[in-house]
Amino acid sequence: MKTLVADIGGTNSRLAFAVTSKNEKKIELENIQKFRNSNFKNFDEVIEEYFSISDDTSANQMCIAAAGIISGATVEMSNLNWKITASSLKKIANAKKVLIINDLQAQGYALDFLKPKDLETLIEGNHSIDPHDIKLVCGMGTGFNVAISYQTPFGTFVPASEYGHARITIANKKQNSIIKELEKTSSFISYENILAGQGLSRLDQVLNQKIGRTPSDILAAADAGDTEAKEVGIQLAGFAGQAFGDFALMNMAIGGVYLIGGVARSLMPFFKEENFRRNFYERGKFSKIIKKISVHLIKDDYAALKGCANYSNILSRE
């Protein structure tokens, strides 16, 4: 089966044609292209541009993963002024069927097709993973969200969620003082406020009284040895460890935590620091359960496209 698949984030969109074979448990991506969203007025223009440089000009079916809240056959992007509808996509792509899922759902459906080379292990848990174990995907990019991947008799099931917009929890006095400072300008601090890209700038302002440094500036300064910038990365990783540990325990995700997104990749050095590991593990009498769980970074930049193809395959029963 051949499907036009797309992964629409807050900054970039990735498109490809996916050829799937459910019996062989295999997905091949063809003609992968990446587009910067700021160069387009809407997603229809992205598809038109994709077809202009592709040998294929139509698709029998299409599945898109979008970083936004889905209502019926419509998605409004969370960090982008785009509204995307299935009816519009059918016309522009000449597709008979269009499926829309959340971008983190797509990452959850992609786990079935990731290979060891696609992962970098940050924490090695002591549990031997079973194919039926629950898994957790955490996306750190322009926004932040979480998806839970379940194995059912009918195949993988990944429900939509909006963890990123829940109020963030704190693990220690340092985190408490940071959140109290941020609450001076906003009474509600969500996980996304800290764990998405702009969280670095917010922490930099609180910890170092630096205003205007971009996340890229902060990471570059940390890489150059700036101790203040390093502290920003260490503290953000601590918040991440606390959040991932909570989510893993709440969902009994002993199949592992899988990190995805540009921010997650940029924070790799800080995820290897003790602050991340300590905040992930500390769960009182339930710490033994958490120590079963491995944490991995997904290195495959096109995993969500494979997830879209897998989701289409499951629904088609082919």
C-alpha positions in Angstrom: 0.0 0.0 0.0 1.2 3.5 -0.9 0.3 6.5 1.3 1.2 10.1 1.2 2.4 10.9 4.7 3.2 14.2 6.4 4.6 15.3 9.7 3.7 19.0 10.4 5.5 20.6 13.3 5.6 24.1 14.6 8.7 24.9 12.5 9.0 22.4 9.7 6.9 20.0 7.6 8.2 16.7 6.3 6.5 14.7 3.5 7.1 11.4 1.8 5.4 8.5 0.1 5.3 5.5 2.3 5.1 2.0 0.9 4.0 -0.5 3.6 3.6 -4.2 3.9 1.9 -5.3 7.0 2.8 -9.0 6.6 6.5 -8.1 6.2 6.4 -5.5 9.0 8.2 -3.1 6.7 7.9 0.5 5.7 9.8 2.2 3.0 9.8 6.0 2.6 10.2 7.5 -0.8 10.9 11.0 -2.0 11.3 12.5 1.5 11.2 16.3 1.5 11.5 18.9 4.3 9.9 22.4 4.2 10.2 25.4 6.5 6.6 26.4 7.4 7.4 30.1 7.6 7.9 30.1 3.8 4.2 29.1 3.2 0.8 30.7 4.0 -0.8 27.3 4.7 -0.3 23.6 4.4 -2.0 23.4 1.0 0.9 25.4 -0.4 3.3 22.9 1.1 1.6 20.0 -0.7 1.6 21.9 -4.0 5.3 22.5 -3.6 5.9 18.9 -2.7 4.1 17.7 -5.8 6.0 20.2 -8.0 9.2 18.5 -7.2 7.9 14.9 -6.9 7.4 12.3 -9.6 4.0 11.4 -8.0 1.2 13.9 -8.2 -1.6 12.2 -6.3 -2.2 9.7 -3.6 -5.0 7.1 -3.1 -4.8 7.9 0.6 -3.0 10.3 2.9 -2.2 10.5 6.6 -0.8 13.6 8.3 0.6 14.0 11.8 0.0 17.6 13.1 1.2 19.4 16.2 -2.2 20.6 17.3 -5.6 19.7 18.7 -7.8 17.6 16.4 -11.6 18.0 16.2 -13.2 15.6 13.8 -11.5 16.0 10.5 -9.9 19.4 11.3 -6.7 20.3 13.2 -5.7 23.7 14.5 -2.0 23.9 14.9 -0.8 24.8 18.5 2.2 26.9 17.5 1.4 27.9 14.0 -1.5 29.9 12.5 -2.7 27.1 10.3 -6.1 25.3 10.2 -6.0 22.1 8.2 -9.1 20.1 7.1 -9.4 16.7 5.6 -11.8 18.0 2.9 -9.2 20.5 1.7 -6.4 17.8 1.7 -8.6 15.5 -0.4 -8.9 18.1 -3.1 -5.3 19.3 -3.1 -3.8 15.8 -3.0 -6.5 14.1 -5.0 -6.8 11.5 -2.3 -9.8 9.3 -1.6 -9.1 9.0 2.1 -7.4 11.4 4.5 -6.5 10.6 8.1 -5.3 13.2 10.6 -3.6 12.3 13.9 -1.6 14.2 16.5 2.2 14.3 15.9 3.0 12.5 19.1 0.5 9.8 18.2 2.4 9.3 15.0 5.6 8.9 17.0 3.9 6.3 19.1 2.8 4.3 16.1 6.4 4.6 14.7 7.9 2.6 17.7 6.9 -0.6 16.0 9.3 0.1 13.2 12.3 1.6 15.0 15.6 -0.3 14.9 18.4 -0.3 17.5 20.4 2.0 15.3 17.6 4.6 15.5 18.0 4.9 19.3 20.5 6.3 21.7 20.1 5.0 25.3 20.3 7.6 28.0 19.3 5.5 30.9 19.5 1.7 30.8 16.7 0.1 32.9 16.9 -3.3 34.4 13.8 -4.7 32.7 13.9 -6.9 29.6 11.3 -5.3 27.3 8.4 -7.5 26.3 6.5 -6.6 23.0 3.3 -6.1 25.0 4.8 -3.5 27.3 3.4 0.0 27.4 5.7 2.6 26.0 5.9 6.4 26.4 6.9 9.0 23.8 7.9 12.5 24.9 8.2 15.2 22.2 10.4 18.2 22.9 10.4 20.7 20.1 8.6 24.0 19.4 6.0 22.5 21.7 5.9 19.6 24.2 3.6 16.7 24.4 3.4 13.0 25.4 1.9 9.9 23.8 1.3 6.4 25.3 1.7 3.4 23.0 -0.4 0.3 23.9 -0.3 -3.1 22.3 -3.8 -4.6 21.8 -5.1 -7.8 20.0 -6.0 -5.5 17.1 -2.5 -3.9 16.9 -0.9 -0.8 18.3 -3.2 1.9 19.8 -2.0 5.4 20.7 -4.7 7.7 22.0 -4.4 11.5 21.6 -3.4 13.5 24.7 -2.3 17.0 25.7 0.1 16.5 28.6 2.1 19.5 27.6 -0.6 21.9 28.6 -1.1 20.5 32.1 0.4 22.4 35.1 4.0 21.4 35.7 5.0 19.6 38.9 8.1 20.3 40.9 10.6 18.0 42.6 12.7 20.1 44.9 13.4 23.6 46.4 15.4 24.8 43.3 12.5 24.0 41.0 10.1 25.6 43.3 12.0 28.8 43.4 12.2 28.9 39.6 8.4 28.3 39.2 7.6 30.9 41.8 9.7 33.4 39.9 7.9 32.5 36.6 4.5 32.8 38.3 5.2 36.5 38.8 4.3 37.1 35.2 1.9 34.1 34.6 -0.2 32.3 37.2 -0.2 29.1 35.2 3.1 27.4 34.2 2.7 24.3 32.0 5.1 21.5 31.1 5.3 23.1 27.7 6.4 26.4 29.2 9.5 24.7 30.5 10.2 21.7 28.3 9.7 23.1 24.9 12.3 25.2 23.2 11.5 28.6 24.7 11.8 27.0 28.2 15.6 27.5 27.9 15.1 31.3 27.4 12.6 31.4 30.4 15.1 29.6 32.7 17.9 31.8 31.4 16.0 34.9 32.5 15.2 33.5 35.9 18.6 32.0 36.7 20.9 34.5 35.0 18.8 37.6 34.5 19.6 37.3 30.8 16.9 38.7 28.5 16.8 38.0 24.8 19.1 35.0 24.5 17.5 32.5 22.1 17.6 28.8 22.9 20.3 28.4 20.2 22.4 31.2 21.8 22.1 29.5 25.2 23.1 26.0 23.9 26.0 27.5 21.9 27.2 29.3 25.0 27.0 26.1 27.1 28.9 24.2 24.5 31.6 26.9 24.6 31.9 26.5 28.4 29.7 29.2 29.7 28.8 28.0 33.3 25.7 30.0 33.5 24.3 28.6 30.2 25.3 25.1 31.3 23.2 25.6 34.5 20.2 26.5 32.3 20.6 23.1 30.5 21.1 21.2 33.7 18.0 22.7 35.3 15.8 22.1 32.3 17.0 18.5 32.2 16.1 18.2 35.8 12.5 19.3 35.1 12.5 16.8 32.2 13.6 14.0 34.4 10.9 14.8 37.0 8.2 14.9 34.3 9.3 11.8 32.5 9.5 9.8 35.7 6.0 11.0 36.7 4.5 10.1 33.3 6.2 6.7 33.2 5.0 5.8 36.6 1.4 7.0 36.0 1.2 4.9 32.9 3.4 2.0 34.0 5.4 2.4 30.8 8.0 -0.3 31.6 8.5 -0.6 27.8 10.6 2.5 28.0 10.5 6.3 27.5 11.4 7.5 24.0 12.4 11.2 23.5 11.9 12.9 20.1 12.4 16.4 18.7 15.1 19.0 18.1 15.1 20.3 21.7 15.6 16.7 23.0 18.5 16.2 20.7 20.1 19.5 21.6 19.8 18.7 25.3 21.6 15.3 25.0 24.7 16.4 27.0 22.5 17.5 29.9 20.4 14.3 29.9 23.6 12.5 30.7 24.1 14.7 33.8 23.2 13.5 37.3 20.4 16.0 37.8 18.3 14.4 35.0 18.9 10.8 36.3 18.2 11.7 39.9 14.9 13.5 39.2 13.8 10.6 37.0 14.5 8.0 39.6 13.3 9.6 42.9 9.9 8.2 43.5 10.0 7.1 47.1 8.9 3.4 47.5 8.2 3.3 43.8 11.8 4.0 42.8 12.3 0.3 42.2 9.7 0.4 39.4 11.2 3.4 37.8 14.7 1.7 37.7 13.2 -0.9 35.4 12.5 1.7 32.8 15.0 2.7 30.0 15.1 6.1 28.5 16.0 6.4 24.8 16.5 9.3 22.3 15.0 8.6 18.9 17.5 9.7 16.2 15.3 9.0 13.2 14.1 12.4 12.1 11.4 10.8 9.9 10.0 8.5 12.5 6.6 10.2 12.5 6.2 9.5 8.8 6.6 5.8 9.5 4.0 6.2 12.3 1.5 7.7 9.9 2.0 4.8 7.5 1.6 2.3 10.3 -1.6 4.0 11.5 -3.0 3.9 7.9 -2.0 0.3 7.6 -3.8 -0.7 10.9 -7.0 1.0 9.9 -7.0 -0.5 6.4 -6.3 -4.0 7.7 -4.0 -4.6 4.8 
